[in-house]
Amino acid sequence: MKYFVIGDQDTVLGFNLAGVEGRIVSGKEETEAAFSDALNIPDAAIVVITEKCAALIREELENYLFTKDFPLIVEIPDRSGPDPGRPSLKQTINAAIGIKL
């Protein structure tokens, strides 16, 4: 089971320090290519992508999320923090289980 990270330089290098392979991207085309490559890794179980990169390929990402089981796609904030319009992880969990943690 492998992880793969897609994002800015700081995020990818941080994950590399923990032994996670990844790709530094800076635009839509690079993000699309990295996402496609990540999906073609045979034993990839989790693809971590920064929120800003995910926003660049939102339509492709959502098409994948609603049709496939693996790998799991996890969006994380980059070093500048979470996007203001997105719910926090705690808010998402509270909505999913119906109780406040």
Summary of the structure (lengths in Angstrom):
residues: 101
radius of gyration: 13.7
end to end distance: 30.0
largest distance: 39.8
contacts: 263
relative contact order: 0.18
helix: 44%
strand: 24%
